[in-house]
């Protein structure tokens, strides 16, 4: 049995992160049955419950495991008692560099020296990197890259960043979450009945916000109340003008409170529903997004789920990677920045997507199909590196 360590945000709180791990495991299972995946996590029970159909070994990262989350014995063991290390998602950045409860880069860079001494390769796997804003972050990232025979990224911004450093081969593929498989029609109907979804005569429009608005308000970008007011008024306008329902999809548990604060400002709350990953899996949330006609959101993985299921989407640009992803799938014109965010502008953009939804879907699907193929192709590249270690 071969052993691979998978590093990422694997606590179970974020549906996008769950989809990255789940699809990585599924993609490898299509080609190999000889790998045990070690997964450092704050929630071993979640890993066992949701991914126990694969050969997976959760490694607890709590204080009684001799860890301060990203710093401690479990991560050291995971990076030195393995044959290969995969770094997934977007965990290599230098924000709050000295805080192991937030930052992964410092700990991974520290332990990568030990991995390198044992000739254990590190591969960035369909990953993003950054932001890297400080010299200490650049130095730490370089230490990780020194142990990498290959970087597989999901976006051009990461490629451009890594090219400023001494680096190995770089391949641009795609996010694992694009290959999310939705549940059966019967399961989606069961959820729809339970949550009273998709009852309106003209269909449903999806929305998504996140909890970082409070951080932005402290930085002077926009107050959370102003932002919630814009989203709420937009929802009311769409309900009135298009006679649609609104579905807020929450993919990160921390976003639920902010979402509910926003919903309370909507006049037509009878036409609004909220679903989240506290109650539903990433596959189920993606399935529900397949039922909305158009979706506008902040969280990148709500946009990726929409792409996976063929739903036209709009990015309310909170992260550079969201705009970059939409450009990759030919939807680069369907973004709105905070500088231009208003009820009029957002509602008009959503209405235009509503009017063009069939054409958008038809143009997007073949591009997304190629991105899905690229995401799965990463398995073959990693397999070559792993098999060279026999």
Secondary structure, DSSP 8 states (H G I E B T S, - for coil): -EEEEEES--SSSBHHHHHHHHHHHHHHHTT-S-EEEEEEES-HHHHHHHHTTS-EEEEE-SGGGTEETTEEHHHHHHHHSSSEEEE-TT-B--TTTT-TTT--HHHHHHHHHHHHHTT-EEEEEEE-B----SHHHHHHHHHHHTTEEEEEESSHHHHHHHTTS---EEEE---GGGG-----HHHHHHHHHHHT-S-STT-EEEEE--TTHHHHHHTTS--HHHHHHHHHHHHHHHHHHH--EEEEEE-BGGGHHHHHHHHTT-S-GGGEEEEETTTS-HHHHHHHHTTSSEEEESSHHHHHHHHHHT-EEEEE-SSHHHHHHHHHTT-TTSEE-GGG--HHHHHHHHHHHHHTHHHHHHHHHHHHHHHHHHHHHHHHHHHHHHHTT-
